[in-house]
Amino acid sequence: GLMHSFSVSGQPGNITRLLSCSNENLKLYKGHNLAPTHYVPSMSQHPLTGDWYPAINKPAAVLHWLNHANIDAEFIVILDADMIMRGPITPWEFKAAKGRPVSTPYE
């Protein structure tokens, strides 16, 4: 999976998994040792409106991580757990820069 492909890809830097779930589910979770992890409270239910929208967990988790972790990185790459890396990701090839996020095509 992603963690193995990261370890053999030649990608410099670190990887952090964002795990968003309720406290009850966190106690039952058995995969804590799979990757360095930043734990995020479940955001499936909007705190102000009460709307139930589980898809908000990913962007909310990224925002939580940016606001609560000590991040010392020139670039941040956001991947999904079901992805694999075939080689290093080189953001400068796509002209990524501070304040200029980029996306890349799948090949």
Secondary structure, 3 states (H helix, E strand, C coil): CHHHHHHHHCCCCCCCEEEEECHHHHHHCCCHHHCCEEEEECCCECCCCCCECHHHHHHHHHHHHHHHCCCCCCCCCCCCCCCCCCCCCCHHHHCCECCECCCCCCC
